[in-house]
Amino acid sequence: MGVVEGVVREPRGHGVAATVSRVTERRIAYVAALYEELGASPDRARQRALLAFSTWLGYTQLVHATPEALPLGPDAEAYVEFVLDQTVTPGGIDDAGGA
């Protein structure tokens, strides 16, 4: 078994997989703390952070795998504004929906 195969097949909780898991959780927790500073409850902040992180992760995957699927120029700017409106702006943080 090669080095790359060993990394891919390693049991969860060891080496690379554990590091990726730990870093991902730290990133989500950081973003959740920012949402709490904006007034979200801890539960809603965690949900919003997960949404924002998974949106970013999906976007980076599209950039790598199928960049032609993404808007360009003014359409790209409009898309970024839309994403920010949905995931970051205080109006989108309102806890009225419960969490």
VEXFIMI-269253 format. One record per residue (C-alpha): residue number from 1; x, y, z. Coordinates in Angstrom, 1 decimal. Example, Ala and Ser with C-alpha at 12.3 -4.5 7.8 and 13.67 -1.06 7.14 Angstrom:
2
<r><i>1</i><px>12.3</px><py>-4.5</py><pz>7.8</pz></r>
<r><i>2</i><px>13.7</px><py>-1.1</py><pz>7.1</pz></r>
***
This chain:
99
<r><i>1</i><px>0.0</px><py>0.0</py><pz>0.0</pz></r>
<r><i>2</i><px>1.3</px><py>3.4</py><pz>-1.0</pz></r>
<r><i>3</i><px>1.6</px><py>6.5</py><pz>1.2</pz></r>
<r><i>4</i><px>-1.4</px><py>8.2</py><pz>-0.3</pz></r>
<r><i>5</i><px>-3.6</px><py>5.0</py><pz>0.0</pz></r>
<r><i>6</i><px>-2.6</px><py>4.7</py><pz>3.6</pz></r>
<r><i>7</i><px>-3.7</px><py>8.3</py><pz>4.3</pz></r>
<r><i>8</i><px>-7.0</px><py>7.8</py><pz>2.5</pz></r>
<r><i>9</i><px>-7.7</px><py>4.6</py><pz>4.3</pz></r>
<r><i>10</i><px>-6.6</px><py>5.6</py><pz>7.8</pz></r>
<r><i>11</i><px>-9.2</px><py>5.1</py><pz>10.5</pz></r>
<r><i>12</i><px>-11.1</px><py>8.3</py><pz>11.6</pz></r>
<r><i>13</i><px>-9.4</px><py>9.9</py><pz>14.6</pz></r>
<r><i>14</i><px>-5.9</px><py>9.4</py><pz>13.4</pz></r>
<r><i>15</i><px>-3.5</px><py>11.6</py><pz>11.5</pz></r>
<r><i>16</i><px>-4.9</px><py>13.7</py><pz>8.6</pz></r>
<r><i>17</i><px>-8.5</px><py>12.8</py><pz>9.2</pz></r>
<r><i>18</i><px>-8.3</px><py>14.0</py><pz>12.9</pz></r>
<r><i>19</i><px>-6.6</px><py>17.2</py><pz>11.9</pz></r>
<r><i>20</i><px>-9.1</px><py>18.0</py><pz>9.2</pz></r>
<r><i>21</i><px>-11.9</px><py>17.3</py><pz>11.6</pz></r>
<r><i>22</i><px>-10.4</px><py>19.5</py><pz>14.4</pz></r>
<r><i>23</i><px>-9.6</px><py>22.4</py><pz>12.0</pz></r>
<r><i>24</i><px>-13.1</px><py>22.3</py><pz>10.5</pz></r>
<r><i>25</i><px>-14.7</px><py>22.3</py><pz>13.9</pz></r>
<r><i>26</i><px>-12.5</px><py>25.3</py><pz>14.9</pz></r>
<r><i>27</i><px>-13.5</px><py>27.2</py><pz>11.8</pz></r>
<r><i>28</i><px>-17.2</px><py>26.6</py><pz>12.4</pz></r>
<r><i>29</i><px>-16.9</px><py>27.5</py><pz>16.1</pz></r>
<r><i>30</i><px>-15.1</px><py>30.8</py><pz>15.1</pz></r>
<r><i>31</i><px>-17.8</px><py>31.8</py><pz>12.7</pz></r>
<r><i>32</i><px>-20.5</px><py>30.8</py><pz>15.2</pz></r>
<r><i>33</i><px>-18.9</px><py>33.1</py><pz>17.7</pz></r>
<r><i>34</i><px>-19.1</px><py>36.0</py><pz>15.2</pz></r>
<r><i>35</i><px>-22.8</px><py>35.3</py><pz>14.7</pz></r>
<r><i>36</i><px>-23.3</px><py>35.4</py><pz>18.4</pz></r>
<r><i>37</i><px>-21.6</px><py>38.8</py><pz>18.5</pz></r>
<r><i>38</i><px>-24.2</px><py>39.9</py><pz>16.0</pz></r>
<r><i>39</i><px>-26.9</px><py>38.8</py><pz>18.3</pz></r>
<r><i>40</i><px>-27.8</px><py>35.2</py><pz>17.3</pz></r>
<r><i>41</i><px>-28.5</px><py>32.7</py><pz>20.0</pz></r>
<r><i>42</i><px>-25.8</px><py>30.0</py><pz>20.3</pz></r>
<r><i>43</i><px>-28.0</px><py>27.4</py><pz>18.5</pz></r>
<r><i>44</i><px>-28.9</px><py>29.7</py><pz>15.7</pz></r>
<r><i>45</i><px>-25.3</px><py>30.9</py><pz>15.5</pz></r>
<r><i>46</i><px>-24.1</px><py>27.3</py><pz>15.1</pz></r>
<r><i>47</i><px>-26.7</px><py>26.7</py><pz>12.3</pz></r>
<r><i>48</i><px>-25.7</px><py>29.9</py><pz>10.5</pz></r>
<r><i>49</i><px>-22.0</px><py>29.1</py><pz>10.8</pz></r>
<r><i>50</i><px>-22.5</px><py>25.6</py><pz>9.4</pz></r>
<r><i>51</i><px>-24.5</px><py>27.1</py><pz>6.5</pz></r>
<r><i>52</i><px>-21.9</px><py>29.7</py><pz>5.8</pz></r>
<r><i>53</i><px>-19.0</px><py>27.2</py><pz>6.0</pz></r>
<r><i>54</i><px>-20.7</px><py>24.6</py><pz>3.8</pz></r>
<r><i>55</i><px>-21.6</px><py>27.3</py><pz>1.3</pz></r>
<r><i>56</i><px>-17.9</px><py>28.4</py><pz>1.2</pz></r>
<r><i>57</i><px>-16.7</px><py>24.8</py><pz>0.9</pz></r>
<r><i>58</i><px>-19.2</px><py>24.0</py><pz>-1.9</pz></r>
<r><i>59</i><px>-18.1</px><py>27.2</py><pz>-3.7</pz></r>
<r><i>60</i><px>-14.5</px><py>26.3</py><pz>-3.5</pz></r>
<r><i>61</i><px>-15.3</px><py>22.8</py><pz>-4.9</pz></r>
<r><i>62</i><px>-17.1</px><py>24.3</py><pz>-7.8</pz></r>
<r><i>63</i><px>-14.2</px><py>26.7</py><pz>-8.5</pz></r>
<r><i>64</i><px>-11.9</px><py>23.7</py><pz>-8.7</pz></r>
<r><i>65</i><px>-14.1</px><py>21.1</py><pz>-10.4</pz></r>
<r><i>66</i><px>-16.5</px><py>23.0</py><pz>-12.6</pz></r>
<r><i>67</i><px>-15.7</px><py>26.7</py><pz>-12.8</pz></r>
<r><i>68</i><px>-17.9</px><py>27.1</py><pz>-15.8</pz></r>
<r><i>69</i><px>-20.9</px><py>26.6</py><pz>-13.6</pz></r>
<r><i>70</i><px>-20.1</px><py>29.8</py><pz>-11.7</pz></r>
<r><i>71</i><px>-21.2</px><py>33.3</py><pz>-12.8</pz></r>
<r><i>72</i><px>-18.7</px><py>35.8</py><pz>-14.1</pz></r>
<r><i>73</i><px>-18.3</px><py>39.6</py><pz>-14.0</pz></r>
<r><i>74</i><px>-21.4</px><py>41.5</py><pz>-12.8</pz></r>
<r><i>75</i><px>-23.3</px><py>38.2</py><pz>-12.4</pz></r>
<r><i>76</i><px>-20.5</px><py>37.0</py><pz>-10.0</pz></r>
<r><i>77</i><px>-20.8</px><py>40.2</py><pz>-8.0</pz></r>
<r><i>78</i><px>-24.6</px><py>39.8</py><pz>-7.8</pz></r>
<r><i>79</i><px>-24.1</px><py>36.2</py><pz>-6.6</pz></r>
<r><i>80</i><px>-21.7</px><py>37.2</py><pz>-3.9</pz></r>
<r><i>81</i><px>-24.1</px><py>39.9</py><pz>-2.7</pz></r>
<r><i>82</i><px>-26.9</px><py>37.3</py><pz>-2.6</pz></r>
<r><i>83</i><px>-24.8</px><py>34.8</py><pz>-0.6</pz></r>
<r><i>84</i><px>-23.8</px><py>37.5</py><pz>1.9</pz></r>
<r><i>85</i><px>-27.5</px><py>38.6</py><pz>2.2</pz></r>
<r><i>86</i><px>-28.5</px><py>35.0</py><pz>3.0</pz></r>
<r><i>87</i><px>-25.7</px><py>34.1</py><pz>5.3</pz></r>
<r><i>88</i><px>-24.2</px><py>37.2</py><pz>6.9</pz></r>
<r><i>89</i><px>-26.4</px><py>40.2</py><pz>7.2</pz></r>
<r><i>90</i><px>-28.2</px><py>40.9</py><pz>10.5</pz></r>
<r><i>91</i><px>-31.6</px><py>40.5</py><pz>8.8</pz></r>
<r><i>92</i><px>-30.6</px><py>36.9</py><pz>8.2</pz></r>
<r><i>93</i><px>-29.5</px><py>36.3</py><pz>11.8</pz></r>
<r><i>94</i><px>-32.9</px><py>37.1</py><pz>13.3</pz></r>
<r><i>95</i><px>-33.8</px><py>34.4</py><pz>15.8</pz></r>
<r><i>96</i><px>-37.5</px><py>34.8</py><pz>15.1</pz></r>
<r><i>97</i><px>-37.7</px><py>31.4</py><pz>13.5</pz></r>
<r><i>98</i><px>-36.4</px><py>29.7</py><pz>16.6</pz></r>
<r><i>99</i><px>-33.5</px><py>27.2</py><pz>16.7</pz></r>
***
